[in-house]
């Protein structure tokens, strides 16, 4: 085979190597203008969670009243990625990336070994030229992608989920506590050339069903009504405008705003005649570096987005109405003057949900209030032992509040390590 080196695309470079342990991809071989390289990492975290009991009179799907210990991947699973680049032809640079994301942990049963599957998150190719770039395949979505990539628990653990993430090999980072998970989706994306630090991108995505209800049980033990707008006749559209530059005495600045729109139809019109729903969202944020300090923040708002995993779970209420959601993150980090080996960070984020008419009915008639807000405060320290070995310590404090005023708290402690190449 004929191969040459390809640089790690900016998306995964930010995702995997935005800590000071950044390393170049390993070139395996190349000839005649082709190249082949690999990059990746392996990580593992020890985690412990201490939680309050779930209060009475609330939707039980939004509290994890369990104390316990797990050993599992952090927010990122392990990564093994392969990059291929073709020789430049007719002014076009073409490359491809295939990224495998296997987990180290599995369901917490002694012989539960078959749920630790390979997660094929990245399978795409790019075409670059004077016109900009086309990306075709599966990759991280634009809407709230930067919110995720600039948040410190990306290289940490963040939170656990229901039953201590019994069926998952990873922790959940800050998903649902300041942003919604954008996920990796099939897409056709166009990005403009750099224009004095500005770039714009727009993409068409494989549309998602828009689901609602769910999330737990009513006080009488019955399941919360679920609804689903499953007919998708148009693609989801996402876009982003970003700027990267410097100011003052070498200070750095990054600004971004992104958005999303999608429609979906019910297979059968609801009782009130509603036959479709619309999901939309807008988001924005900044990252600025001043010496050893880095300050960042982001905010989003929209309808039919859900509380944590976008569109898929509780974007609609039990009557099929779009729920309104908004959230924000504020973060400050400091990197010590020891060649960047030690870094401290603190971040706070929350998601807020408005109560719909159907949610109010559940609260008053079924004694099952829907979630109003969920927030998380995280303290983090990282230490680079070598350029390839990183240690991470993290403490997070979680709080949930429901529409009836009840609340729930949990504490999360984690220690982990990364090997990166």
Buried (B, 14 or more C-beta within 10 A) or exposed (E): EEBBBBBBBEBBBBBBBBBBBEBEBEBBEBEEEBBBBBBBBBBBBBBBBEBBEBBEBBBBBBBBEBEBEBEBBBBBBBBBBBBBBBBEEEEEBBBBBBBBBBBBBBBBEEEEEEBBEEBEBBBBBBBBBEEBBBBBBBBBBBBBBBBBBBBBBBBBBBBBBBEBBBBBBBBBBBBBBBBBBBBBBBBBBBBBEEEEEBBBBBBBBEBBEBBBBBBBBBBEEEEBBBBBBEBBEEBBBBBBBBBBEEEEEEEBBBBBBBBBBBBBBBEEEBEEEBEBBEBBBBBBBBBBBBEEEBEBBBBBBBBBBBBBBBBBBBBBBBBBBBBBBBBBBBBBBEBEEEEEBBBBBBBBBBBBBEBBEBBBBBBEEBBBBBBBBBBBBBBBBBBBEEBEEBBBBBEBBBBBBBBBEBBBEBBBBBBBBBBBB
